[in-house]
Amino acid sequence: MAEIKSLDDLKSAVGAAAPVQAQAVVRTPVRDKLGRAYATGKRKNAIARVWIKPGSGKVVVNGKTMTEYFARPVLQMILAQPFTIANVVGQFDVMATVKGGGLSGQAGAVKHGVSKALQLYEPALRGALKAAGFLTRDSRVVDRKKYGKRKARRSFQFSKR
């Protein structure tokens, strides 16, 4: 190795051994032979398997329509968020099966699954979905009950006498 005695020598040595630039990841669409994209979404204890394909915007969850399965308007709004962020409202049909948790967790799981499936179907949508935070799994789960406690962290009422 050459002797480095000045800053110019150091700059030329570093320039010669410049690190390789990070390659830009080129994402390709992932679809099955039926033209669908598949993803798994999770929230709390709910797990959703979601398939999307081009269509008229029909959403089927566990064999029922979205308005039938998620009766509350808030839950329907949660399911519609990924489509509004990606500007593809009414362009994809969704078929989902959900297990575990309550309705709120299931709606969040379907939203997570739809977001992941959208970015797999059309990689150009990834930036908008990621900026909105829809590709991140909400991992908050209910704390388990500990022994010697009334609930997960709540103690029994103290009695002096």
C-alpha positions as CSV (number, residue, x, y, z in Angstrom):
1,M,0.0,0.0,0.0
2,A,1.2,3.5,-0.9
3,E,2.4,5.8,1.9
4,I,-0.1,8.6,2.7
5,K,1.5,11.8,3.9
6,S,-0.9,14.5,2.8
7,L,-4.6,15.2,2.4
8,D,-4.3,15.0,-1.4
9,D,-2.8,11.5,-1.1
10,L,-5.7,10.5,1.1
11,K,-8.3,11.9,-1.3
12,S,-6.7,10.0,-4.3
13,A,-6.5,6.8,-2.3
14,V,-10.2,7.1,-1.2
15,G,-11.2,8.0,-4.8
16,A,-9.5,4.9,-6.1
17,A,-11.3,2.6,-3.6
18,A,-14.7,4.4,-3.9
19,P,-17.6,2.2,-2.6
20,V,-20.0,0.8,-5.1
21,Q,-23.2,2.9,-5.4
22,A,-26.3,1.3,-4.1
23,Q,-28.4,-0.1,-6.9
24,A,-31.9,1.2,-7.2
25,V,-34.3,-1.6,-6.6
26,V,-36.4,-2.3,-9.6
27,R,-39.7,-3.9,-8.4
28,T,-41.6,-6.1,-10.8
29,P,-45.3,-6.8,-10.5
30,V,-46.2,-10.0,-8.7
31,R,-49.3,-11.7,-9.9
32,D,-50.6,-15.3,-10.1
33,K,-51.8,-17.0,-13.3
34,L,-55.3,-15.6,-12.7
35,G,-54.0,-12.0,-12.7
36,R,-54.4,-11.5,-9.0
37,A,-52.0,-10.1,-6.4
38,Y,-52.0,-11.8,-3.0
39,A,-50.9,-10.5,0.4
40,T,-51.4,-11.2,4.1
41,G,-52.4,-8.4,6.4
42,K,-52.2,-8.4,10.2
43,R,-53.4,-6.2,13.0
44,K,-53.7,-7.1,16.7
45,N,-54.8,-10.7,16.7
46,A,-56.5,-10.6,13.3
47,I,-55.0,-12.1,10.1
48,A,-56.4,-11.4,6.7
49,R,-55.6,-13.1,3.4
50,V,-56.3,-10.7,0.6
51,W,-56.5,-11.2,-3.2
52,I,-57.0,-8.2,-5.6
53,K,-57.6,-8.1,-9.3
54,P,-58.8,-5.5,-11.8
55,G,-62.5,-5.1,-11.6
56,S,-65.4,-2.8,-10.6
57,G,-64.5,-2.2,-7.0
58,K,-66.4,-5.1,-5.4
59,V,-65.2,-6.1,-1.9
60,V,-66.0,-9.5,-0.5
61,V,-64.9,-10.4,3.0
62,N,-65.5,-14.0,4.3
63,G,-68.1,-14.6,1.6
64,K,-70.1,-11.4,2.4
65,T,-70.1,-8.0,0.9
66,M,-68.1,-5.3,2.7
67,T,-71.2,-3.4,3.9
68,E,-72.7,-6.6,5.2
69,Y,-69.6,-7.8,7.1
70,F,-68.3,-4.4,8.3
71,A,-71.6,-2.7,9.1
72,R,-70.1,0.3,10.8
73,P,-69.3,3.2,8.4
74,V,-65.9,3.8,10.2
75,L,-64.8,0.2,9.3
76,Q,-65.8,0.7,5.7
77,M,-63.9,3.9,5.6
78,I,-60.8,2.1,6.9
79,L,-61.1,-0.4,4.1
80,A,-61.4,2.3,1.5
81,Q,-58.3,4.3,2.6
82,P,-55.6,2.4,0.5
83,F,-57.7,2.9,-2.7
84,T,-58.2,6.7,-2.1
85,I,-54.5,7.2,-1.3
86,A,-53.4,5.3,-4.4
87,N,-56.2,7.0,-6.6
88,V,-57.5,3.7,-7.8
89,V,-61.0,3.8,-6.3
90,G,-63.3,1.3,-8.0
91,Q,-60.6,-0.2,-10.2
92,F,-59.9,-3.4,-8.2
93,D,-62.0,-6.3,-6.8
94,V,-61.0,-7.5,-3.4
95,M,-61.6,-11.0,-2.0
96,A,-60.5,-11.5,1.6
97,T,-60.7,-14.1,4.3
98,V,-60.2,-12.9,7.9
99,K,-59.7,-14.8,11.2
100,G,-59.1,-13.8,14.8
101,G,-59.6,-10.6,16.7
102,G,-62.6,-8.3,16.7
103,L,-64.1,-6.3,13.9
104,S,-61.8,-3.3,14.3
105,G,-58.7,-5.5,14.2
106,Q,-60.1,-7.4,11.2
107,A,-60.7,-4.1,9.3
108,G,-57.2,-3.0,10.0
109,A,-55.8,-6.4,8.8
110,V,-57.8,-6.2,5.6
111,K,-56.5,-2.6,5.0
112,H,-52.9,-3.8,5.6
113,G,-53.4,-6.7,3.2
114,V,-55.0,-4.6,0.5
115,S,-52.1,-2.1,0.8
116,K,-49.5,-4.8,0.4
117,A,-51.4,-6.4,-2.5
118,L,-51.7,-3.1,-4.3
119,Q,-48.0,-2.4,-4.1
120,L,-47.3,-5.9,-5.4
121,Y,-49.8,-5.6,-8.2
122,E,-48.5,-2.1,-9.2
123,P,-45.1,-1.2,-7.7
124,A,-45.5,2.4,-8.7
125,L,-48.1,2.8,-5.9
126,R,-45.6,1.8,-3.2
127,G,-44.4,5.4,-2.5
128,A,-47.9,6.8,-1.7
129,L,-48.9,3.8,0.4
130,K,-45.6,3.8,2.3
131,A,-45.8,7.5,3.0
132,A,-49.3,7.1,4.4
133,G,-48.0,4.3,6.7
134,F,-50.2,1.6,5.3
135,L,-47.4,-1.0,4.6
136,T,-46.4,-1.1,8.2
137,R,-48.0,-3.7,10.4
138,D,-49.6,-2.3,13.6
139,S,-48.1,-4.8,16.0
140,R,-49.9,-3.6,19.2
141,V,-51.5,-6.5,20.9
142,V,-53.4,-6.8,24.2
143,D,-51.1,-7.5,27.1
144,R,-51.6,-10.9,28.7
145,K,-52.9,-11.2,32.3
146,K,-50.1,-11.8,34.8
147,Y,-50.4,-13.9,37.9
148,G,-50.8,-11.9,41.1
149,K,-52.6,-9.1,39.2
150,R,-56.2,-8.3,38.7
151,K,-55.7,-7.5,35.0
152,A,-52.6,-7.3,32.9
153,R,-51.0,-4.6,35.1
154,R,-53.7,-3.5,37.5
155,S,-53.1,-4.7,41.1
156,F,-55.7,-5.7,43.6
157,Q,-56.9,-2.9,45.8
158,F,-54.7,-2.5,48.9
159,S,-56.4,-2.7,52.2
160,K,-54.6,-1.4,55.3
161,R,-56.9,-3.3,57.7
